[in-house]
Structures are given as C-alpha cells and as structure tokens.
Amino acid sequence: MGTPGSKFQIIQDVLSREGNLLTVSDLCRTAGVSRSGYYNWLHSADARKKKEAADLEDFQLILNAYRFRGYDKGARGIQMRLLHLTPPVVMNIKKIRRLMNKYGLFCPVRKANPYRRMAKALRTSHVADNLVNREFEDHGPRKVLLTDITYIPYNGRFCYLSTILDAFTKQILSYALSESLELDFVLKSVEQLVERHGISLSTKTLIHSDQGCHYTSYRFIQIVKDAELRQSMSRRGNCWDNAPQESFFGHMKDEIDISGCERFQQVKDIIDDWMDYYNNDRYQWQLVKLSPNEYYHYITTGIYPLPGSMS
C-alpha cells in the first residue's frame, strides 16, 4: 500500500512527466490521499531535506561508533561510545535504533556456542566450598574474582585462554593464552593477578572457579594460599555458579574474528587487542555506561567521567 509520503512522491513524479494529462485531483483520488495533504507535503520539501541531511549526519556518527576499534555494537553500545567522544554526543536510544533501522545497520546477535567443554582430567579430592553462592556483585570491587578456561578453535586446532574477572567491576584483571592445556598458563594468570593488582587485594578476596582439574591441583591451591586469597568453587556441573565468567567468554567469541588465523601468534594478537578494547573502550549499560576500567576508577574516586546524570 505504501505510506502517504511515498504516495505523494509518486504523484509528484507522475505530474512532472512530459505529456502527463492527469490532474492532482485525479492522482490523489486514485492513491486514496487528500489534495490538501499532497500540497502540505509539497510545501514541506525543504524541511524534509533538512531532516534527511540531519539524519545522515547523525547516522555517520552512529556508524563510526559502531565500527570503533573494529568491533560491532548494538544501540546501547553505540550510545555509550558517543558519550565518550570529545566533545560528548548525547543521542537517545530510540533515535539510534530508528536511524539504524532506516539505513539498514543491524547490531550483532549472540550466537549459541557450538563448542562443549572438553572432558576434564580426573579430579583430586581438593574441592573448596562454594563461598560465592552467586553473590557476584554484593561485596564491592576486588572481593569476588572469577576464573575459568575456554577453548578457542583456529586452523583445525585449539588454544586455551585462562582469565580472571572482577565480578563487581567486570574488569579482566589478568589472562594467559596457551597452546596446551598444561597447568602452567592457569598459574601464570594468578601470578599476573598478584603482580599487577596485589595491592588492591585482601585476605577476604575470593577466587572462584569450577571444579576442573587445574583448580583442584596442589600447585593451584598452593599459589592461591601464597597470595593469601580464599578459594571458592562452583557446585559440580552447575555453570550458573560462574555465570558472569561464562557470559564474558560468550561475548568475546561473538566479537572476535579468528577465521583467518593460521598461527598461534595471530590468535594471541587478536586476543590482546580485544582485551585492551574490553577493559578500556567496551562500555556496559550496567556499569553506568562506562568501560570496566572507567567504572573501577569511578567507584574508587567518586568521579563520574561522562556529562549529565548516570540515568
């Protein structure tokens, strides 16, 4: 059927054709629109051109934000990126979504992860209690740290990523990538944690994991004790007990593209770049529109870096 605007445009096109014998009344009657509506539309042509030009200008800002650092974003991610520009650009979500729809820009959709966890090695009897009990954000920064391993397929093989995530700030505090599942890379992530953030940790800090063999190993238990951290573990087979960490891996795999990687170093370069992007420039709605590092600075200093309110 078409919108009134599209019908008015057709009427104008027909009237402008050489040899046309139809009148405005004839065409409006055929299209099912009023003559007054057509003339109002005709007289508002300049306003429409200005609006179209403004939409194009705003969409260019949206497109630049969408492409920032090479990672696609949804409407909220775009809005938060615009707020971080200098000077900040304030644009409401409805407008962003309208312009994305108008110009055919679609946000990424989380895909189901096709990779199941590989079978774990035999576990030892060293299983810690679940001290977190899904209270991920109840105790402030550096109080609950989540760790896990994920498998990254590339060029017919796997590499393995160990991360430690602050459940409150969502920062990745340390990570290590390995070509094998040997224990060392998991220990390395804990060593990096202590080296980089030890001053902000306390004897009340929990490091929470699943019951995988890496975390029940004597060496892991000892390094956690040496760092004066407390160990906590999920219940067996219950991924919800470490849900924020699982969600992080899902988002990461949705956003990185390693399809062209042939060597381990190529994968590592992509992971390194994305981790820097995630901590510093990947803004999160639940972190009051800030990146994880910005949010940590905000809650420890009280200084909110964006203009206006946090709503």
Buried (B, 14 or more C-beta within 10 A) or exposed (E): EEEBEEBBEBBBEBBEEEEEEEEBEEBBEEBEBEBEBBEEBEEEEEEEEEEEEEBEEBBEBBBEBBEBEEBBBBBBBBBBBBBBEEEEBEBEEEBBBBBBEEEEBEBBEEEEBEEEEEEBEEBEEBBBEBEBEBEBBEBEBBBBBBBBBBBBBBBEEBBBBBBBBBBBBBBBBBBBBBEEBEBBBBBBBBBBBBEEBEEEBEEEBBBBBBBBBBBBBEEBBEBBEEBEBBBBBBBEEEEEBBBBBBEBBBBBBBBBEBEEBEEBEBBBEBBEBBBBBBBBBBBBEEBBBBBBBBBBBBBEEEEBBBEEEEE
